[in-house]
Amino acid sequence: MVQKVIDECLEQNDFLTNGNYLMQLVEALGTGAFVAYKDKDILKINYLDATNIIILEADNKNVKSILFWDESNIKNGTELTINAHILTDKGYVIYNRKYIKYNGQDYNN
């Protein structure tokens, strides 16, 4: 059952094509990330290259806090998605926020 859900997710997100392309960008730019999220109960994957990743806190080789961002076109505007992964004593806490900009106006909250 779990494997079926994973397989469906990877197929829906064209993982082989998009993952392979992201690995090419990682080779060129130095880093990248697969960021999973849910959209209307569908598990999706963002494929982000180095330009969409901001390390907020690191210790030697360990990243403690990181921010991922992505901008996409939507009907009549643009959507900015921000995912912050912050390391706490109990593990990572993930904060998600979306902002929408319609017809060139500033992003709203």
C-alpha positions as CSV (number, residue, x, y, z in Angstrom):
1,M,0.0,0.0,0.0
2,V,2.7,2.5,1.0
3,Q,4.8,1.6,-2.1
4,K,1.7,2.2,-4.3
5,V,1.2,5.7,-2.9
6,I,4.9,6.5,-3.4
7,D,4.9,5.2,-6.9
8,E,1.7,7.3,-7.8
9,C,3.3,10.4,-6.3
10,L,6.5,10.0,-8.3
11,E,4.6,9.3,-11.5
12,Q,2.2,12.3,-11.0
13,N,5.2,14.5,-10.5
14,D,7.2,13.1,-13.5
15,F,10.0,12.4,-11.0
16,L,12.4,10.6,-13.4
17,T,12.4,13.6,-15.9
18,N,12.3,16.4,-13.3
19,G,14.6,14.7,-10.9
20,N,17.2,14.0,-13.6
21,Y,17.0,17.7,-14.8
22,L,17.4,18.9,-11.2
23,M,20.6,16.7,-10.8
24,Q,22.0,18.4,-13.9
25,L,21.4,21.8,-12.3
26,V,22.9,20.6,-9.0
27,E,26.1,19.7,-11.0
28,A,26.2,23.1,-12.5
29,L,25.1,25.3,-9.6
30,G,26.3,23.2,-6.6
31,T,23.1,22.4,-4.8
32,G,19.4,21.7,-5.2
33,A,16.4,20.3,-3.3
34,F,13.3,18.2,-3.7
35,V,10.6,19.9,-1.5
36,A,7.5,17.8,-1.0
37,Y,4.1,19.5,-0.2
38,K,0.4,18.8,-0.4
39,D,-1.9,20.7,-2.8
40,K,-5.6,19.8,-2.4
41,D,-4.7,16.4,-0.8
42,I,-2.3,15.6,-3.7
43,L,1.3,15.1,-2.8
44,K,3.5,17.2,-5.0
45,I,7.2,17.9,-5.4
46,N,9.0,21.1,-6.1
47,Y,12.4,20.7,-7.8
48,L,14.5,23.7,-6.7
49,D,18.0,24.7,-7.8
50,A,20.5,26.7,-5.8
51,T,18.9,30.1,-6.8
52,N,15.7,29.1,-4.8
53,I,17.5,28.0,-1.6
54,I,18.7,30.2,1.2
55,I,20.7,28.7,4.1
56,L,19.7,30.6,7.2
57,E,21.9,28.8,9.7
58,A,24.7,26.2,9.4
59,D,27.3,24.6,11.7
60,N,30.3,23.1,10.0
61,K,28.8,20.7,7.5
62,N,25.3,20.6,9.0
63,V,22.4,22.9,7.8
64,K,20.3,23.8,10.8
65,S,17.8,26.2,9.1
66,I,17.0,26.7,5.5
67,L,14.5,28.6,3.4
68,F,13.1,27.4,0.0
69,W,11.1,29.7,-2.3
70,D,9.4,29.3,-5.6
71,E,7.4,31.7,-7.8
72,S,4.8,30.4,-10.3
73,N,2.3,31.9,-12.6
74,I,-1.3,31.6,-11.8
75,K,-4.4,33.0,-13.4
76,N,-4.2,36.8,-13.3
77,G,-1.0,36.8,-11.3
78,T,1.9,35.2,-9.6
79,E,2.2,32.9,-6.5
80,L,5.2,33.0,-4.2
81,T,5.6,29.9,-2.0
82,I,8.0,30.0,1.0
83,N,9.0,26.9,3.0
84,A,11.2,27.4,6.0
85,H,12.7,24.3,7.7
86,I,14.0,25.3,11.2
87,L,15.9,22.9,13.4
88,T,14.6,22.8,17.0
89,D,15.5,20.5,20.0
90,K,12.7,18.2,18.9
91,G,13.6,18.1,15.1
92,Y,12.7,20.2,12.2
93,V,9.7,22.4,12.2
94,I,8.4,23.4,8.7
95,Y,6.7,26.7,8.1
96,N,4.8,27.2,4.8
97,R,3.5,30.5,3.5
98,K,1.9,31.5,0.2
99,Y,1.6,35.0,-1.2
100,I,-0.3,36.0,-4.3
101,K,0.3,39.0,-6.5
102,Y,-2.5,39.9,-8.9
103,N,-1.9,42.0,-12.1
104,G,1.5,43.4,-11.0
105,Q,0.4,44.5,-7.5
106,D,2.4,43.7,-4.4
107,Y,2.1,40.3,-2.8
108,N,-0.7,40.0,-0.2
109,N,-0.6,38.1,3.1
